[in-house]
Amino acid sequence: MRIISVWMVGSTRSGKTTRLVEQFCTWLQAGDRQQSPERRQRLYPHQGEPAVLVLAANDDNRRELRDRLAAATDGKYPIRAKTLLGFFQDEVTLFWPLLLQILGLKAQFPVRLRPETEQELATRLWRQQLDEIPRPAGVSESRWVRRLLDILQLAANSGTAIEDVGSILAALEEGQEEKRAEGEKPRATSHQPLATLPTPDSLILQWRNWCWERGFLTYGITTELYSKYLLGDPYYQQHLLRRYRYILADDVDDYPAIARDLFEFLLDRGAVGAFTYNPDGAVRLGLGADPEYLQGLAKRCQIEFIQPSSIALADDLATPVVELVTEPLALFSLPESVQAIQTISRGDLLRQTADFIIQAIKSGQIQPQEIALIAPGLDAIARYTLVEILTKHGIFVESLNDQRPLTSSPIIRALLTLLTLVYPGLGRLVDRDMVAEMLVVLSTRREAGKQGIGSRGKRAEGAQGAEGARQVTPYSSQVTIDSEFRIPNSEFQIDPVRAGLIADYCFQPHPEHPNLLPATTYDRWDRLGYAASLAYAQIVQWIEDQRSQQEQRLLPSPIVLLDRAIQKFLWQGSNLPYDQLAALRELLETAQHYWEIDARLRQSEGIDTPAHITIAQFIQLLRRGTITANSYPVRPIGTASRAVTLATIFQYRSSRRFHRWQFWLDAGSPLWSRGGAATLYGAPLFLQHRFGRPWTAEDDLSADTERLRRILRDLLGRVGERVYLCHSDLAANGQEQNGTLLSLVNSAIPVINNG
């Protein structure tokens, strides 16, 4: 019997992935029936010849899909689920010798560049052009470089040759001119044009060729290598067809255009596919996804419309909510499942929302893991306020894919300061305030039964010699420890006040060899107390030991030093909080990657850069606030897994989670209807159905309306019981909020109304 490809269409949480898993089991059972009894008895009947290509939209979904497939088959079959980019990376690495032959490049093993390293190296390569060519008004150098790299990614995802990028940007500039002619000021999300660059495609070509020569792979370069060179090679095509007879692709509405090229190649040559598509999805539209082009695969498949097995809250809410937003005069009323929390100031809104959650949890109405706080954008103030209030009441908060700079964590800043005190030539990168903060962080003592402290140095008041310390506080360094720094069951042996005194009197600045002098250098060292003096002496002695080993070349690399410092001062045989552990892992992975790239550059360029210069560049990279790639994901366990979810709209929709209660923060914000950071510069011009056409103000309005409709229907499909619209009349900057969702707020039942 001939097997037909299946195109499964369904709304959010309608059971599309479950149907996909069922299809997988059906294929495997059919394959087992065609095999001999001896082969069916093997634990892995398909080992050595995997027949199914399993793809997911992102890594979180990939892990969940893999686990569901393994459970459905009782672990009898090897499951290799990948994201589309992960599949490209594996294939490019596996067939790298073939690519070297096709491109005529020097034989060397490929090395992947993380986004932060990609931007750093591109900035160095383009340094002369960046200095000579004036940048567009209001665009920083780092943002400018990021745009060019994003254009390379968009071009690769759409199958566009880099040589054609110039014409695409010309069309984008034409659309900007139309907006200005209509008197509309281009929004921040649309950015200023790149017309000041004579040939932006030449810079992108220069960067791509530079990476090719050194074996560097970025996301964009990997995608281009696969789609343009590997997929079209007859030798590779033979291997691809031999390995995959079936395709399972979940949430293809989040896939780029080149995914269809891959799928059609396999389908044209006898492969069979099962695809799931969510009309209310398209989370990554604006980041390279092309759902309308992918939808063209449906004509090659048998279409199945998946209906939800149970009635969700979205069934009752979707129509009135969308109608109230798009047609404010529509005669719809919201049910009791939608309520509003309204205040005048945003600070009151955050506090009252947190208090409402605390009361609901303590009264037993709901569990923390059943609550999601969702916002169009989360600034540091909102994140800190919510986390601080909830954690004080023993309620954990999980920030989804928290995209904050590594140096926002005090333990990371302390470790970077430590590098400047061990390696020579880094004295200009350290000052007294940094030293004081380092002393506090590294003097953490972990003991059972001790209560953690905050950032205000409250323990100083009860410590030995505190009275004298308070008297000299105005003359000590202004020490600020991040107020999010909380270490359960811990205390600081050197509190911020004493750390300021030590930094003032015992830190010896020097451009080459900054030094920490003995505590007795301070003539009133008795004010420090025994515990602080002992802890300080241990830190000084450890630094001296590492410095001595470094001079004797017994310290292999800064990564080893960081690992030693973590074990000596932070780990101490105890369990670190999840957020701190994640930050430390991210630092070590970032550092390891940075020195791996440095070693490749030294080899390819034939240069011998002094070690302290590389370390200085690494420290400056992190201190500039660069967002590094997330460390390998490890999910929290125990009580930390029973946490309230805090996320932006994009993060929450990408995670495909479900909660009983949702709190929509800043419901009156205009950001709900805008793409914001989830839209790359020039992305609409790379969509296949309107490729290269100018993007006008009318297109902006239409895209915003459609995006908001998808967001509302998707979020409502992920809530079980209630939606709380959290609105303050004034935003954080004091401006009045009159966003698109304000009509919903006014129509909802007020549970808290201090307006």
VENJO-V479280 format. One record per residue. N is the residue number from 1. RES is the residue in one small letter. OMEGA is omega as a letter, one per 30 degrees, with the letter a starting at -180 (NA if undefined). D_LAST is the distance of its C-alpha to the last C-alpha in whole Angstrom. Layout:
N;RES;OMEGA;D_LAST + N;RES;OMEGA;D_LAST
This chain:
1;m;a;67 + 2;r;l;65 + 3;i;a;61 + 4;i;l;59 + 5;s;a;56 + 6;v;l;52 + 7;w;a;49 + 8;m;a;46 + 9;v;l;43 + 10;g;l;40 + 11;s;a;36 + 12;t;l;34 + 13;r;l;36 + 14;s;l;38 + 15;g;a;41 + 16;k;a;43 + 17;t;l;44 + 18;t;l;45 + 19;r;l;47 + 20;l;l;48 + 21;v;l;50 + 22;e;l;52 + 23;q;l;53 + 24;f;l;54 + 25;c;l;56 + 26;t;l;58 + 27;w;a;59 + 28;l;l;60 + 29;q;l;62 + 30;a;l;64 + 31;g;l;65 + 32;d;a;66 + 33;r;a;68 + 34;q;a;70 + 35;q;l;71 + 36;s;l;74 + 37;p;a;74 + 38;e;a;74 + 39;r;a;71 + 40;r;a;69 + 41;q;l;70 + 42;r;a;69 + 43;l;l;65 + 44;y;a;64 + 45;p;a;66 + 46;h;a;64 + 47;q;a;65 + 48;g;l;66 + 49;e;l;65 + 50;p;a;61 + 51;a;a;61 + 52;v;l;57 + 53;l;a;55 + 54;v;a;51 + 55;l;l;49 + 56;a;a;45 + 57;a;l;42 + 58;n;a;41 + 59;d;l;42 + 60;d;l;40 + 61;n;l;41 + 62;r;a;44 + 63;r;l;45 + 64;e;l;43 + 65;l;l;45 + 66;r;a;48 + 67;d;a;48 + 68;r;l;47 + 69;l;l;51 + 70;a;l;52 + 71;a;a;51 + 72;a;a;52 + 73;t;l;56 + 74;d;l;56 + 75;g;a;57 + 76;k;a;60 + 77;y;l;59 + 78;p;a;58 + 79;i;l;55 + 80;r;l;54 + 81;a;a;50 + 82;k;l;49 + 83;t;a;47 + 84;l;l;48 + 85;l;l;48 + 86;g;l;50 + 87;f;l;52 + 88;f;a;53 + 89;q;l;53 + 90;d;a;56 + 91;e;l;58 + 92;v;l;58 + 93;t;a;59 + 94;l;a;61 + 95;f;l;63 + 96;w;l;63 + 97;p;l;67 + 98;l;l;67 + 99;l;l;64 + 100;l;l;66 + 101;q;a;69 + 102;i;a;67 + 103;l;a;66 + 104;g;a;69 + 105;l;l;67 + 106;k;a;68 + 107;a;l;68 + 108;q;a;65 + 109;f;a;63 + 110;p;l;59 + 111;v;a;56 + 112;r;l;53 + 113;l;l;50 + 114;r;a;47 + 115;p;a;44 + 116;e;l;44 + 117;t;l;48 + 118;e;a;48 + 119;q;l;46 + 120;e;a;48 + 121;l;l;51 + 122;a;l;50 + 123;t;l;49 + 124;r;a;52 + 125;l;a;54 + 126;w;a;53 + 127;r;a;53 + 128;q;l;55 + 129;q;a;53 + 130;l;l;50 + 131;d;a;51 + 132;e;a;53 + 133;i;l;51 + 134;p;l;48 + 135;r;l;45 + 136;p;a;42 + 137;a;l;40 + 138;g;a;37 + 139;v;l;38 + 140;s;a;39 + 141;e;a;43 + 142;s;l;41 + 143;r;l;39 + 144;w;l;42 + 145;v;a;44 + 146;r;l;42 + 147;r;a;42 + 148;l;l;45 + 149;l;l;46 + 150;d;l;43 + 151;i;l;45 + 152;l;l;48 + 153;q;l;46 + 154;l;l;45 + 155;a;l;48 + 156;a;a;50 + 157;n;a;47 + 158;s;a;48 + 159;g;a;52 + 160;t;l;52 + 161;a;a;55 + 162;i;l;54 + 163;e;a;56 + 164;d;a;54 + 165;v;a;51 + 166;g;l;52 + 167;s;l;52 + 168;i;a;48 + 169;l;l;47 + 170;a;l;48 + 171;a;l;47 + 172;l;l;43 + 173;e;l;44 + 174;e;l;45 + 175;g;l;42 + 176;q;l;40 + 177;e;l;42 + 178;e;l;41 + 179;k;a;37 + 180;r;l;38 + 181;a;l;40 + 182;e;l;37 + 183;g;a;35 + 184;e;l;33 + 185;k;a;33 + 186;p;a;33 + 187;r;l;30 + 188;a;a;30 + 189;t;l;31 + 190;s;l;34 + 191;h;l;35 + 192;q;a;38 + 193;p;l;41 + 194;l;a;44 + 195;a;l;47 + 196;t;l;48 + 197;l;a;50 + 198;p;a;53 + 199;t;l;53 + 200;p;l;51 + 201;d;l;53 + 202;s;l;55 + 203;l;l;53 + 204;i;l;52 + 205;l;l;56 + 206;q;l;57 + 207;w;a;54 + 208;r;a;55 + 209;n;l;59 + 210;w;l;58 + 211;c;l;57 + 212;w;a;60 + 213;e;a;62 + 214;r;l;61 + 215;g;l;60 + 216;f;l;56 + 217;l;l;54 + 218;t;l;50 + 219;y;a;48 + 220;g;a;49 + 221;i;l;53 + 222;t;a;53 + 223;t;l;52 + 224;e;l;54 + 225;l;a;57 + 226;y;a;56 + 227;s;a;56 + 228;k;a;58 + 229;y;a;61 + 230;l;a;61 + 231;l;l;60 + 232;g;a;63 + 233;d;a;65 + 234;p;a;68 + 235;y;l;69 + 236;y;a;65 + 237;q;l;65 + 238;q;l;68 + 239;h;a;66 + 240;l;a;63 + 241;l;l;64 + 242;r;a;66 + 243;r;a;63 + 244;y;l;61 + 245;r;a;61 + 246;y;l;58 + 247;i;l;54 + 248;l;a;51 + 249;a;a;48 + 250;d;l;45 + 251;d;a;42 + 252;v;l;44 + 253;d;l;41 + 254;d;a;40 + 255;y;l;44 + 256;p;a;45 + 257;a;a;48 + 258;i;l;51 + 259;a;l;50 + 260;r;l;51 + 261;d;l;54 + 262;l;a;55 + 263;f;a;54 + 264;e;l;57 + 265;f;a;59 + 266;l;a;60 + 267;l;l;59 + 268;d;a;62 + 269;r;l;64 + 270;g;l;64 + 271;a;a;61 + 272;v;a;58 + 273;g;l;55 + 274;a;a;52 + 275;f;l;48 + 276;t;a;45 + 277;y;l;42 + 278;n;l;39 + 279;p;l;37 + 280;d;a;34 + 281;g;a;35 + 282;a;a;36 + 283;v;a;34 + 284;r;l;36 + 285;l;a;37 + 286;g;l;36 + 287;l;l;38 + 288;g;l;41 + 289;a;l;41 + 290;d;a;43 + 291;p;a;42 + 292;e;l;43 + 293;y;l;46 + 294;l;a;47 + 295;q;l;46 + 296;g;l;49 + 297;l;a;51 + 298;a;a;50 + 299;k;l;53 + 300;r;a;55 + 301;c;l;54 + 302;q;a;54 + 303;i;l;50 + 304;e;l;48 + 305;f;a;45 + 306;i;l;43 + 307;q;l;41 + 308;p;a;39 + 309;s;l;41 + 310;s;a;38 + 311;i;l;35 + 312;a;l;32 + 313;l;a;28 + 314;a;a;29 + 315;d;a;31 + 316;d;a;28 + 317;l;a;25 + 318;a;a;27 + 319;t;a;28 + 320;p;a;25 + 321;v;a;23 + 322;v;a;25 + 323;e;l;25 + 324;l;a;22 + 325;v;a;21 + 326;t;l;25 + 327;e;a;25 + 328;p;a;21 + 329;l;a;23 + 330;a;a;25 + 331;l;l;25 + 332;f;l;23 + 333;s;a;21 + 334;l;l;20 + 335;p;a;22 + 336;e;l;20 + 337;s;l;21 + 338;v;a;18 + 339;q;a;15 + 340;a;l;11 + 341;i;a;10 + 342;q;l;6 + 343;t;l;5 + 344;i;a;5 + 345;s;a;9 + 346;r;l;11 + 347;g;l;13 + 348;d;l;10 + 349;l;a;10 + 350;l;a;14 + 351;r;a;15 + 352;q;l;13 + 353;t;l;14 + 354;a;l;17 + 355;d;l;17 + 356;f;l;17 + 357;i;a;20 + 358;i;a;22 + 359;q;a;21 + 360;a;l;22 + 361;i;a;25 + 362;k;l;26 + 363;s;l;26 + 364;g;l;28 + 365;q;a;26 + 366;i;l;27 + 367;q;a;29 + 368;p;a;28 + 369;q;l;30 + 370;e;a;28 + 371;i;l;25 + 372;a;l;24 + 373;l;a;21 + 374;i;a;22 + 375;a;l;20 + 376;p;l;22 + 377;g;a;23 + 378;l;l;23 + 379;d;a;23 + 380;a;a;24 + 381;i;a;21 + 382;a;a;20 + 383;r;a;23 + 384;y;a;24 + 385;t;a;20 + 386;l;a;21 + 387;v;a;24 + 388;e;a;24 + 389;i;a;22 + 390;l;a;24 + 391;t;l;27 + 392;k;l;27 + 393;h;l;27 + 394;g;l;30 + 395;i;a;28 + 396;f;l;29 + 397;v;l;28 + 398;e;l;30 + 399;s;a;29 + 400;l;l;31 + 401;n;a;33 + 402;d;a;31 + 403;q;l;33 + 404;r;l;33 + 405;p;l;36 + 406;l;a;38 + 407;t;l;38 + 408;s;l;34 + 409;s;a;36 + 410;p;l;38 + 411;i;l;41 + 412;i;l;42 + 413;r;l;41 + 414;a;a;44 + 415;l;l;46 + 416;l;l;46 + 417;t;l;47 + 418;l;l;50 + 419;l;a;51 + 420;t;a;52 + 421;l;a;54 + 422;v;a;56 + 423;y;l;57 + 424;p;l;59 + 425;g;a;58 + 426;l;a;54 + 427;g;a;53 + 428;r;a;51 + 429;l;a;49 + 430;v;l;48 + 431;d;a;47 + 432;r;a;46 + 433;d;l;42 + 434;m;l;43 + 435;v;a;46 + 436;a;l;44 + 437;e;l;42 + 438;m;a;44 + 439;l;l;46 + 440;v;a;43 + 441;v;a;42 + 442;l;l;46 + 443;s;l;47 + 444;t;l;44 + 445;r;a;46 + 446;r;l;46 + 447;e;l;47 + 448;a;l;46 + 449;g;l;44 + 450;k;a;42 + 451;q;l;38 + 452;g;l;37 + 453;i;l;35 + 454;g;a;33 + 455;s;a;33 + 456;r;l;33 + 457;g;a;37 + 458;k;a;36 + 459;r;a;39 + 460;a;a;41 + 461;e;a;40 + 462;g;a;42 + 463;a;l;45 + 464;q;l;49 + 465;g;a;49 + 466;a;a;45 + 467;e;l;46 + 468;g;l;48 + 469;a;a;45 + 470;r;a;43 + 471;q;a;45 + 472;v;a;46 + 473;t;a;42 + 474;p;a;42 + 475;y;a;45 + 476;s;l;44 + 477;s;l;43 + 478;q;a;39 + 479;v;l;39 + 480;t;l;35 + 481;i;a;35 + 482;d;a;33 + 483;s;l;30 + 484;e;a;30 + 485;f;a;34 + 486;r;l;34 + 487;i;l;38 + 488;p;l;38 + 489;n;a;41 + 490;s;l;42 + 491;e;l;42 + 492;f;l;43 + 493;q;l;46 + 494;i;a;46 + 495;d;a;42 + 496;p;a;40 + 497;v;l;42 + 498;r;l;45 + 499;a;l;45 + 500;g;l;44 + 501;l;a;47 + 502;i;a;49 + 503;a;l;48 + 504;d;a;49 + 505;y;a;52 + 506;c;l;54 + 507;f;a;52 + 508;q;l;55 + 509;p;l;54 + 510;h;a;56 + 511;p;a;56 + 512;e;a;59 + 513;h;l;59 + 514;p;a;56 + 515;n;l;56 + 516;l;a;55 + 517;l;l;57 + 518;p;a;58 + 519;a;a;56 + 520;t;l;59 + 521;t;l;58 + 522;y;a;56 + 523;d;l;58 + 524;r;a;55 + 525;w;l;55 + 526;d;l;55 + 527;r;a;51 + 528;l;a;50 + 529;g;a;52 + 530;y;a;54 + 531;a;a;51 + 532;a;a;50 + 533;s;a;53 + 534;l;l;55 + 535;a;l;52 + 536;y;l;52 + 537;a;l;56 + 538;q;l;56 + 539;i;a;53 + 540;v;a;56 + 541;q;l;59 + 542;w;l;57 + 543;i;l;56 + 544;e;l;60 + 545;d;a;61 + 546;q;l;60 + 547;r;l;61 + 548;s;l;64 + 549;q;l;64 + 550;q;l;63 + 551;e;l;65 + 552;q;a;68 + 553;r;l;66 + 554;l;l;65 + 555;l;a;62 + 556;p;a;62 + 557;s;l;58 + 558;p;l;55 + 559;i;l;54 + 560;v;l;56 + 561;l;l;55 + 562;l;l;51 + 563;d;l;52 + 564;r;a;54 + 565;a;l;51 + 566;i;a;49 + 567;q;a;52 + 568;k;a;52 + 569;f;a;49 + 570;l;a;46 + 571;w;l;48 + 572;q;l;50 + 573;g;a;51 + 574;s;l;47 + 575;n;l;45 + 576;l;l;42 + 577;p;a;39 + 578;y;a;38 + 579;d;l;36 + 580;q;l;39 + 581;l;l;41 + 582;a;l;40 + 583;a;a;40 + 584;l;l;43 + 585;r;l;45 + 586;e;l;43 + 587;l;a;44 + 588;l;l;48 + 589;e;l;48 + 590;t;l;47 + 591;a;l;49 + 592;q;l;52 + 593;h;a;51 + 594;y;a;51 + 595;w;l;55 + 596;e;l;56 + 597;i;l;55 + 598;d;l;57 + 599;a;l;60 + 600;r;l;60 + 601;l;l;60 + 602;r;a;62 + 603;q;a;65 + 604;s;a;64 + 605;e;a;64 + 606;g;a;67 + 607;i;l;65 + 608;d;a;65 + 609;t;l;62 + 610;p;a;61 + 611;a;a;59 + 612;h;l;57 + 613;i;l;56 + 614;t;l;55 + 615;i;l;53 + 616;a;l;51 + 617;q;l;50 + 618;f;l;49 + 619;i;a;47 + 620;q;l;46 + 621;l;a;45 + 622;l;a;42 + 623;r;l;41 + 624;r;l;40 + 625;g;l;37 + 626;t;l;39 + 627;i;a;38 + 628;t;l;41 + 629;a;l;41 + 630;n;l;40 + 631;s;a;43 + 632;y;a;45 + 633;p;l;42 + 634;v;a;42 + 635;r;l;40 + 636;p;l;38 + 637;i;l;40 + 638;g;a;40 + 639;t;a;36 + 640;a;l;35 + 641;s;l;35 + 642;r;a;33 + 643;a;l;30 + 644;v;l;27 + 645;t;l;27 + 646;l;a;25 + 647;a;l;26 + 648;t;l;25 + 649;i;a;25 + 650;f;a;29 + 651;q;a;30 + 652;y;a;29 + 653;r;l;30 + 654;s;a;34 + 655;s;a;34 + 656;r;a;34 + 657;r;a;32 + 658;f;l;31 + 659;h;l;28 + 660;r;a;27 + 661;w;l;23 + 662;q;l;22 + 663;f;l;18 + 664;w;a;18 + 665;l;l;16 + 666;d;a;14 + 667;a;l;14 + 668;g;a;13 + 669;s;l;16 + 670;p;a;19 + 671;l;l;21 + 672;w;a;21 + 673;s;a;24 + 674;r;a;26 + 675;g;l;29 + 676;g;a;28 + 677;a;l;31 + 678;a;l;32 + 679;t;a;34 + 680;l;l;37 + 681;y;l;38 + 682;g;a;40 + 683;a;a;40 + 684;p;a;40 + 685;l;l;43 + 686;f;l;45 + 687;l;a;44 + 688;q;a;47 + 689;h;l;46 + 690;r;a;45 + 691;f;l;47 + 692;g;l;48 + 693;r;a;46 + 694;p;a;44 + 695;w;a;40 + 696;t;l;38 + 697;a;l;35 + 698;e;l;35 + 699;d;l;36 + 700;d;a;33 + 701;l;l;31 + 702;s;a;33 + 703;a;l;33 + 704;d;a;29 + 705;t;a;28 + 706;e;l;31 + 707;r;l;30 + 708;l;l;26 + 709;r;l;28 + 710;r;a;30 + 711;i;a;27 + 712;l;a;25 + 713;r;a;28 + 714;d;a;29 + 715;l;l;26 + 716;l;l;26 + 717;g;a;30 + 718;r;l;29 + 719;v;a;27 + 720;g;a;28 + 721;e;a;26 + 722;r;l;22 + 723;v;l;19 + 724;y;l;16 + 725;l;a;14 + 726;c;a;12 + 727;h;l;10 + 728;s;a;8 + 729;d;a;7 + 730;l;l;10 + 731;a;a;14 + 732;a;l;16 + 733;n;l;18 + 734;g;a;15 + 735;q;l;15 + 736;e;a;13 + 737;q;l;13 + 738;n;a;14 + 739;g;a;17 + 740;t;a;19 + 741;l;a;17 + 742;l;l;14 + 743;s;l;15 + 744;l;a;16 + 745;v;a;12 + 746;n;a;12 + 747;s;a;15 + 748;a;l;14 + 749;i;a;14 + 750;p;l;10 + 751;v;l;12 + 752;i;a;9 + 753;n;l;6 + 754;n;a;4 + 755;g;NA;0
